[in-house]
Amino acid sequence: MNQKDRPMPPLIAFAGTLGALAVVRWVYRTAVQINRELEEARLARVAEAARSSDIQTLRRDPVTGAYRPG
């Protein structure tokens, strides 16, 4: 029997599949963690801006009906 005619041993194929699944799981968990950290940073930034007195409210102009800062 020639080396080219032999199929891949099942143990090696199984080990490769397990390794690929481990990598996919790691990538998924890393992506979830990064998204969680980004969301926390975004919420902290929004909360900081809401506490600030720099945010102006909009008031309706009675003459034109348009909303303007004030």
N, C-alpha and C positions, 0 to 999 in steps of 0.2 A: 504494500500500500504506500502510496506517495504522500508526502506531507501536505500537498495541495488538496488532496481528496479527503483529508480528515476534517470533520467539523470541529467547531470550538467546543472545548470541554464545558459541560453544563455548570460546573463550579465556578469557572472564570466568568461565564455569562451572568450567573447569579450575583457574583461579587460586584461586577460592573453595574448591574441594575441597582443593587443596594447603594453603591457609591453615588450613582446619579441621583437617587432619591434623597440621599443625605445632602447633596449639594443644593437640590431644589428646595428642600426644607430650610436650609440655612439662608438661602437667598430670600425666601418668603418672610422668614422671621426678621431678617435685617431690614427688608422693605417696610414691614409693619412698624418696627421700632423707629425707623427714620421718619415715617409719616406721623407717628405719635409725637415725636419730638418737634417736628415742624408745626403741628397743630397746636401744641402747648405754647410754642413761641409766638404763633399768630394770635392766640387768645390772650396772651400776656400783653402783647402790643396793643390789641384792641382795648383791653381793660385799662391800660395806662393812658391811652388817648381819651377814654371816657372819663377818667378822673380829672383830666386836665381841664382847666378853665379856658383853654384856647379854642374850644369848639363853640362856634357861634350857632345859635338857633335861627331858623328861618321864620320870618314874620311876613304875613300877607300884606301887600300894599293895597289899601282900600281903593285907591284911584284906578290902578291898572289891573289889580287882581293877581299880579305876579308875586312870587315869593322871593324875598330878599334877605340877606343876612342883617341881623339887627337885633 
